[in-house]
Amino acid sequence: MASIAGAGVSIAVRPASYRKRQVFNGASGLKLISFSSQRKSFPSVRLHSTPTRFHVSCAAKPDTVDKVCKIVKSQLALPDGTPVSGQSTFAGLGADSLDTVEIVMGLEEAFGISVEEESAQSITTVQDAADLIEKLVEAKSS
């Protein structure tokens, strides 16, 4: 029996020697489907439901995002008219890896937190930085 899985659906294929012509709709959500046409038998296809993975993301407070925007602007020495928002990427603002390290150091100093290297490497946008800061500030206070 061969099996294919992806995008929340798993498919198991039985060999052509399995020639039952039945359709099952079980309470568990599993379905067994067999096809046959003009004395030719097609392999059975079994669809398995897989659990959906939920991703919960907490957006940072607007005040935190604004403060991070100001720090990013000052660290990158951006002109006053340069728009910086939560969706702004550091690369899009012209930051290289050294600039990103300096931004993280500025954020650590401004918020009184310590960012681990693995967490710092996952920051690509202002919103990522603000979310991480709120998470670290909350962990520090509890």
N, C-alpha and C positions, 0 to 999 in steps of 0.2 A: 504494500500500500504506500503510495507517495503522498507527500503532504506539502502544502504551500501555505504560508502565513504572511500577513501584512495588512496594514491599515485597518486593524480591528476585525478582520475576517480571516479565518483559517480554513483552508480547503484540503480535504483528504480525498485522494483518487484511488479507487479500487481497481484491480486488474480486470480486463475484459471478460475473464472467465466467470466473474460474478454477474449473473444475468437476471436477478430479480427485478421485477417491474413494480416497485412500490414507492409510495411517497409517505414519509412519516413526518408529522408535526408534533413533536413532543412538548411537554410542559417546560422542559429545560431550554427551549429555544433551538434545539438541534433539528436539522432537516436532512433527510436522506432522499436524494433524487436519482432515479435511474432513467435513462433514455434508450429507446430502441426504435429503429425505423427500417422497414423493409428487410427484415431478417438480419439486420446488422445491429450489433449490440455496441453501445457506447459505454464507457466507464462510468461508474457511479460517482457522484459528487456529493460530498458531505460538508455542509457549512457549519462551522462552530462559532458561536458568539464568543468574543473575548471581552473582558471587562474594559470599559473606557477609563483611561487615565485622566484624572483631573489635575490641573495645575492651578494652584491658588497663588495669586500675586497681589501683594498689598502695595498700593501706590503710596508714595511718600506724601507727607503734608506739603501743601503749596509753599509754606514758609521755608521748609527745608530745601525744596527744589530751587527757590529764589536765591537762597544763601549759597547753594552749590554753584548756581549760574554765575554769581558775583565772583566767587573764588576762581572758577574756571577762567572768566574774563581777565581777572587780574594776573593769574599765573601765566596765561598765554599772551598777555599784553595786547588784548584785542581792542580796536577802536570802540568808542562809545556807541556808535550806530550799529555795531555788529549784533544781530539777533542771536541769542542763546536761549534755548528752551530745553525742556526735559527730553525731547526727541533728538536734540543735537548730539552728534557723535564727536568724540575727541578727534578722530582722524579727519572728519569733515570740517572741523575748526582749525585744522593745520597742526595738530599736536602729534609729535613723534613719541617713541617709547620713553625717552627721557622726560619729555613734557608731562606725560601721563604719570610718571613716578613723582614728579614735583607737584602735580595736582593732588595726588593721593596724600602726599606729605602735608600739603596745605589743608586738606580736609581733616586729616588726623589732628592737626594743631587747632583748627577752628572749632571742632566738635569734641575735643578731648577724648578721642578714641584711638584704638590701634587696629589697623587693617592688616590681616595676614596676607602673605604674598599670593596664595592661591585665590583669595577673594579679590585682590587688587587686579589680577590678570583677567578676571571675568568682567570687569567694568569697561564698557565700550561707549555708553551714553551717559548724559547727565542724569537721566532718570535712574539708570543702574546704580550710579554713585549715591543718589539720594535715598534709594530703597535700602542699599547696604548700610548707609549711615544710620537710618532709623532703626534697622534691625540691631546694629551694634550698640546704639544708645539705649535701646530698650533692654537688651541683654545686660548691659552695664548697670542699669538702674534696678534690675530685679535680682 
